[in-house]
Amino acid sequence: MARPLVATGTSDPSVVLRGLEAALAGGPALLPVADGAPALPTPAPATVPQRVALVVETSGSTGTGKRVALSSEALLAGAAAADAALGGPGGWVLALPTHYIAGLNVLTRSITAGTVPVVVAPGHFDAGAFADAADRLVTGPGAPRRYTSLVPVQLARVLDDERATRALAGFDAVLVGGQATPAPLRDRARAAGVRIVTTYGASETSGGCVYDGVPFGTVRTELVDGELFLSGPMLAEGYLDDPDRTAATFTERDGHRWYRTGDAAEVVDGVVRVLGRLDDVVISGGEKVPLGAVERIVRGLDGQEGAVVTRRASGEWGEVPVVVTDHPLDLDVVRVAVGDVLGRAARPADVVVVERLPMLATGKPDRRAIRAIADPTA
């Protein structure tokens, strides 16, 4: 059996909320689409399998684009386990776009709690607008707690504003995810009395399912050759109309279905510590940036055929792309060239010009040495 798939713009979160309510109740499946976002190479189908309630489009770690298909059961299982981990249902301030799984999670948890989220004024994130939204949040006896979800750069901007910081300290939990949260930012938030919970997950896991390094509910973790695998009732059905990718990413082991995260990690005393991607993707401001795609654009510029794009840790953005080259290159020029194709998050933060690029005996760039040039503290 199948049901219709309805694409919905995300400029008005209340429309997405109504569409998600209908999907969770067995109505048409929902495909939230960011207004003005580039379309994936193949159009979305008109119908999806009956089990699919939500489809989330994501660039993926390779930048090739995919549609993650999620069931009502997975979404509701994730929401219930999260509420249990946080201390119960509550009211939410929505500060994230609703074409991302984290923003959709705020809607799902509001639906299950019987509350309506308060939406931060649209446009560029502003700490004052967040404080205004927090002031409008009213909780009730059935969902008395106060929650919000932010990416690290949003948290940093709130902490720069005294009024917004006071408002944030009034929440029972502030979920922070989408990328690694730098330790100094975590310390700064906690010193201000903000109860942050760092989260880890993906669209394929119905969003965050590991809180402060600890899997919640019945979520299981396993390391296979250094790669983190996750299992639990919140896993996606797979990728829409892409059985090969689904089979490669979702595997069966020991009687459980597992999601291969593509992340290197270690697990010590049950606490997960993610070490980074196994591929060449950085997560900057909560958005995935494929360094190979950035490098291809840079190498297309005059005289930059040998330039290398690597990563650098950033207290504000998590990680940022950096160009290392042995030919002069204007930073503004490369930022425009990259931004026009891949978007704002992919724009390199710096250009490091060296006399000679480190090379391996094979004639390929020594990327480990180049990373050390770009980020000596790594």
C-alpha positions as CSV (number, residue, x, y, z in Angstrom):
1,M,0.0,0.0,0.0
2,A,1.0,3.6,-0.6
3,R,0.1,7.1,0.6
4,P,0.5,10.5,-1.0
5,L,3.7,12.5,-0.4
6,V,3.0,16.2,0.0
7,A,5.9,18.7,-0.4
8,T,5.4,21.7,1.9
9,G,7.4,24.9,2.0
10,T,9.0,25.7,5.4
11,S,8.7,29.5,5.5
12,D,5.6,29.2,7.8
13,P,6.4,26.6,10.5
14,S,2.7,26.4,11.5
15,V,2.0,24.9,8.0
16,V,4.7,22.3,8.6
17,L,3.3,21.6,12.0
18,R,-0.2,20.9,10.6
19,G,1.3,18.7,7.9
20,L,3.3,16.7,10.4
21,E,0.2,16.2,12.6
22,A,-1.7,14.8,9.7
23,A,1.2,12.6,8.7
24,L,1.6,11.1,12.2
25,A,-2.2,10.5,12.3
26,G,-2.0,8.4,9.1
27,G,-2.7,11.2,6.5
28,P,-0.4,12.1,3.6
29,A,3.3,11.8,4.2
30,L,5.2,15.1,4.6
31,L,8.2,16.4,2.6
32,P,9.4,19.8,4.1
33,V,11.2,21.8,1.5
34,A,13.3,24.9,2.2
35,D,12.1,27.8,0.1
36,G,14.7,28.6,-2.5
37,A,16.8,25.5,-1.8
38,P,18.2,23.7,-4.9
39,A,16.3,20.7,-5.9
40,L,17.8,17.2,-5.7
41,P,18.7,15.7,-9.1
42,T,15.6,13.5,-9.2
43,P,12.1,14.7,-8.3
44,A,10.3,13.3,-5.3
45,P,7.8,10.6,-6.0
46,A,4.1,11.3,-5.7
47,T,3.5,8.4,-3.3
48,V,5.5,6.6,-0.7
49,P,5.1,3.3,1.2
50,Q,2.3,3.4,3.8
51,R,4.8,3.2,6.7
52,V,6.6,6.4,5.6
53,A,5.2,9.5,7.4
54,L,8.1,12.0,6.9
55,V,10.7,12.5,4.2
56,V,13.7,14.6,5.1
57,E,16.0,15.8,2.3
58,T,19.7,16.1,3.2
59,S,22.9,16.6,1.3
60,G,24.5,13.6,3.1
61,S,28.1,13.2,3.8
62,T,29.0,12.9,0.2
63,G,27.1,16.0,-0.9
64,T,25.1,13.9,-3.4
65,G,21.7,14.4,-1.8
66,K,19.3,11.8,-0.4
67,R,15.8,11.6,1.0
68,V,15.5,9.9,4.4
69,A,12.2,8.1,4.9
70,L,10.9,8.0,8.5
71,S,7.9,6.2,9.9
72,S,5.5,7.5,12.5
73,E,6.7,4.7,14.8
74,A,10.3,5.9,14.6
75,L,9.5,9.6,15.1
76,L,7.2,8.9,18.1
77,A,9.7,6.4,19.7
78,G,12.4,9.0,19.5
79,A,10.2,11.7,21.0
80,A,9.0,9.5,23.8
81,A,12.6,8.4,24.7
82,A,13.8,12.0,24.6
83,D,11.0,13.2,26.9
84,A,11.9,10.4,29.3
85,A,15.6,11.4,29.2
86,L,14.8,15.1,29.8
87,G,12.4,14.6,32.6
88,G,9.0,14.7,30.9
89,P,7.1,16.6,28.2
90,G,7.2,20.4,27.9
91,G,6.7,23.5,25.8
92,W,9.3,24.3,23.1
93,V,10.8,27.4,21.5
94,L,11.5,26.7,17.9
95,A,14.7,28.3,16.7
96,L,15.7,25.9,13.9
97,P,14.5,25.5,10.3
98,T,11.8,22.9,9.9
99,H,13.4,21.2,6.9
100,Y,16.1,19.9,9.3
101,I,15.4,16.9,11.5
102,A,16.2,18.9,14.7
103,G,13.5,21.5,13.9
104,L,11.1,18.8,12.9
105,N,11.8,17.1,16.3
106,V,10.7,20.2,18.1
107,L,7.4,20.0,16.2
108,T,7.0,16.2,16.9
109,R,7.7,16.7,20.6
110,S,5.2,19.6,20.7
111,I,2.6,17.4,19.0
112,T,3.1,14.5,21.5
113,A,3.0,17.0,24.4
114,G,-0.2,18.7,23.2
115,T,1.6,22.1,23.0
116,V,2.2,24.6,20.3
117,P,5.8,25.7,19.9
118,V,6.7,29.4,20.1
119,V,8.6,30.3,16.9
120,V,11.6,32.7,16.9
121,A,11.1,35.5,14.4
122,P,12.2,34.3,10.9
123,G,15.4,35.5,9.2
124,H,18.9,35.7,10.5
125,F,19.1,34.3,14.0
126,D,19.0,37.1,16.6
127,A,19.5,36.8,20.3
128,G,16.9,39.4,21.1
129,A,14.3,37.7,19.0
130,F,15.1,34.5,20.8
131,A,14.6,36.2,24.2
132,D,11.2,37.6,22.9
133,A,10.1,34.1,22.0
134,A,11.2,32.7,25.4
135,D,9.1,35.4,27.0
136,R,6.0,34.2,25.1
137,L,6.5,30.5,26.1
138,V,3.7,29.5,28.5
139,T,3.7,26.0,29.9
140,G,0.8,24.0,31.4
141,P,0.2,21.2,33.9
142,G,0.4,18.5,31.3
143,A,3.8,19.7,29.9
144,P,5.3,21.9,32.6
145,R,8.9,21.9,31.4
146,R,10.6,24.4,29.1
147,Y,12.8,23.3,26.2
148,T,14.6,24.6,23.2
149,S,17.1,23.3,20.6
150,L,20.0,25.2,19.2
151,V,23.1,24.7,17.1
152,P,26.4,25.9,18.8
153,V,26.7,29.1,16.8
154,Q,23.2,30.1,18.0
155,L,24.1,29.3,21.6
156,A,27.2,31.5,21.3
157,R,25.2,34.4,20.1
158,V,22.6,34.0,22.9
159,L,25.5,34.0,25.4
160,D,26.7,37.3,24.0
161,D,23.4,38.9,24.9
162,E,22.7,39.5,28.6
163,R,18.9,39.4,28.3
164,A,18.9,36.3,26.1
165,T,21.3,34.5,28.4
166,R,18.9,35.1,31.3
167,A,16.0,33.8,29.2
168,L,18.0,30.7,28.3
169,A,18.9,30.0,31.9
170,G,15.2,29.7,32.5
171,F,14.9,26.5,30.4
172,D,14.9,23.1,31.9
173,A,17.1,21.8,29.1
174,V,18.7,23.4,26.0
175,L,19.6,20.8,23.4
176,V,22.7,21.7,21.5
177,G,23.6,19.6,18.4
178,G,24.1,19.5,14.7
179,Q,27.9,19.5,15.2
180,A,30.4,19.2,18.0
181,T,30.0,21.8,20.7
182,P,33.4,23.2,21.7
183,A,34.3,22.7,25.3
184,P,34.9,26.4,26.0
185,L,31.3,27.1,24.8
186,R,29.9,24.3,27.0
187,D,31.8,25.7,30.0
188,R,30.6,29.2,29.3
189,A,27.0,28.1,29.1
190,R,27.1,26.2,32.3
191,A,28.8,29.0,34.1
192,A,25.8,31.2,33.0
193,G,23.4,28.7,34.6
194,V,22.3,27.3,31.2
195,R,21.3,23.6,31.4
196,I,22.7,22.4,28.1
197,V,22.4,18.8,26.8
198,T,24.7,18.0,23.9
199,T,23.0,15.8,21.4
200,Y,24.2,13.4,18.7
201,G,22.2,11.8,15.9
202,A,21.1,12.2,12.3
203,S,18.1,12.3,10.1
204,E,18.5,8.5,9.8
205,T,18.0,8.2,13.6
206,S,15.0,10.6,13.8
207,G,17.4,13.2,15.2
208,G,19.4,13.2,18.4
209,C,19.4,9.8,20.2
210,V,22.6,10.2,22.3
211,Y,22.5,12.8,25.0
212,D,25.7,14.0,26.7
213,G,27.3,10.9,25.2
214,V,24.8,8.5,26.6
215,P,22.3,6.6,24.3
216,F,18.8,7.1,25.6
217,G,15.9,4.6,25.9
218,T,16.7,1.4,24.1
219,V,19.2,2.9,21.7
220,R,22.3,0.7,21.3
221,T,25.8,1.6,20.1
222,E,28.5,-0.5,18.7
223,L,31.9,0.1,17.1
224,V,32.8,-1.8,14.0
225,D,36.4,-1.1,12.7
226,G,36.3,2.2,14.5
227,E,33.0,3.3,13.0
228,L,30.0,4.1,15.2
229,F,26.9,2.0,14.6
230,L,23.5,2.9,16.1
231,S,20.4,0.7,16.6
232,G,17.0,1.3,18.1
233,P,13.3,1.9,17.3
234,M,14.0,5.4,16.0
235,L,15.9,4.3,12.8
236,A,14.7,5.4,9.4
237,E,13.1,3.0,6.9
238,G,16.0,3.9,4.6
239,Y,16.5,6.2,1.6
240,L,13.5,6.8,-0.7
241,D,13.9,5.1,-4.0
242,D,17.5,4.2,-3.3
243,P,17.7,0.6,-2.3
244,D,21.5,0.3,-2.9
245,R,22.3,3.2,-0.5
246,T,19.8,1.8,2.0
247,A,21.5,-1.6,2.0
248,A,24.9,-0.1,2.4
249,T,23.9,2.2,5.3
250,F,21.4,0.0,7.2
251,T,22.7,-3.4,8.1
252,E,21.7,-6.4,10.1
253,R,24.0,-7.6,12.9
254,D,23.4,-9.9,15.9
255,G,19.6,-9.8,15.3
256,H,19.4,-6.0,15.3
257,R,19.1,-3.5,12.5
258,W,22.0,-0.9,12.6
259,Y,22.7,2.5,11.1
260,R,26.3,3.1,9.9
261,T,27.0,6.7,11.0
262,G,30.2,7.2,9.0
263,D,31.7,8.7,12.2
264,A,34.8,7.5,14.0
265,A,34.2,7.2,17.7
266,E,35.2,5.6,21.0
267,V,33.0,4.3,23.7
268,V,34.3,4.3,27.3
269,D,32.2,3.1,30.2
270,G,29.1,3.4,28.0
271,V,29.8,7.1,27.0
272,V,30.2,7.8,23.3
273,R,32.9,10.2,22.1
274,V,32.7,11.1,18.4
275,L,36.1,11.7,17.0
276,G,35.1,13.0,13.6
277,R,33.9,11.9,10.1
278,L,35.5,9.0,8.4
279,D,35.2,11.0,5.2
280,D,36.1,14.5,4.3
281,V,33.0,16.4,5.5
282,V,33.0,19.1,8.1
283,I,29.9,20.3,9.9
284,S,30.0,24.1,10.1
285,G,27.2,26.0,11.8
286,G,25.1,22.8,11.8
287,E,25.5,22.3,8.0
288,K,27.4,19.6,6.3
289,V,30.2,20.9,4.0
290,P,32.0,18.4,1.7
291,L,35.6,19.5,1.5
292,G,36.1,17.7,-1.8
293,A,33.4,19.8,-3.4
294,V,34.9,23.0,-2.0
295,E,38.3,21.9,-3.3
296,R,37.1,21.3,-6.8
297,I,35.7,24.9,-7.0
298,V,39.0,26.3,-5.6
299,R,41.1,24.3,-8.0
300,G,39.0,25.8,-10.8
301,L,40.3,29.3,-10.0
302,D,43.2,30.7,-12.0
303,G,46.5,29.3,-10.8
304,Q,45.0,27.1,-8.0
305,E,45.2,23.7,-9.6
306,G,47.1,22.3,-6.7
307,A,45.3,24.0,-3.8
308,V,44.1,21.9,-0.9
309,V,41.0,22.5,1.2
310,T,41.3,21.2,4.8
311,R,39.5,21.9,8.1
312,R,40.2,24.1,11.1
313,A,38.4,24.0,14.5
314,S,36.3,27.0,15.2
315,G,34.9,28.1,18.5
316,E,31.9,29.6,16.8
317,W,31.1,27.3,13.9
318,G,32.5,24.0,15.1
319,E,34.7,23.5,12.0
320,V,35.4,25.6,8.9
321,P,37.1,25.0,5.5
322,V,40.5,26.5,5.0
323,V,42.4,26.8,1.7
324,V,46.2,26.0,1.8
325,T,48.0,27.0,-1.4
326,D,51.4,27.8,-2.8
327,H,50.0,30.6,-5.1
328,P,48.5,33.9,-3.9
329,L,44.7,33.8,-3.6
330,D,42.3,36.5,-2.5
331,L,40.0,35.3,0.3
332,D,37.0,37.3,-0.8
333,V,37.3,35.9,-4.4
334,V,37.3,32.3,-3.2
335,R,34.5,32.9,-0.7
336,V,32.3,34.3,-3.4
337,A,33.1,31.5,-5.8
338,V,32.4,28.7,-3.3
339,G,29.4,30.4,-1.7
340,D,27.7,30.9,-5.1
341,V,27.8,27.1,-5.7
342,L,27.7,25.5,-2.3
343,G,26.1,28.1,0.0
344,R,27.3,30.2,2.9
345,A,28.5,27.5,5.2
346,A,31.0,26.2,2.6
347,R,32.8,29.5,2.2
348,P,36.4,29.1,3.4
349,A,37.3,31.0,6.5
350,D,40.9,31.6,5.6
351,V,43.6,31.2,2.9
352,V,47.0,30.1,4.0
353,V,49.8,30.7,1.5
354,V,52.9,28.5,1.8
355,E,56.1,28.4,-0.1
356,R,55.6,24.8,-1.0
357,L,52.8,22.4,-0.3
358,P,53.8,19.2,1.6
359,M,53.7,16.2,-0.7
360,L,53.8,12.4,-0.3
361,A,56.2,10.2,-2.2
362,T,53.3,9.3,-4.4
363,G,53.1,12.9,-5.6
364,K,49.8,13.5,-3.8
365,P,49.4,16.2,-1.2
366,D,50.3,15.2,2.3
367,R,46.9,16.1,3.8
368,R,47.9,15.3,7.4
369,A,50.8,17.8,7.2
370,I,48.6,20.4,5.4
371,R,45.9,20.0,8.1
372,A,48.6,20.8,10.7
373,I,49.5,24.0,8.7
374,A,45.9,25.2,8.7
375,D,45.2,24.2,12.3
376,P,48.4,23.9,14.4
377,T,46.3,23.2,17.5
378,A,44.7,20.1,16.0
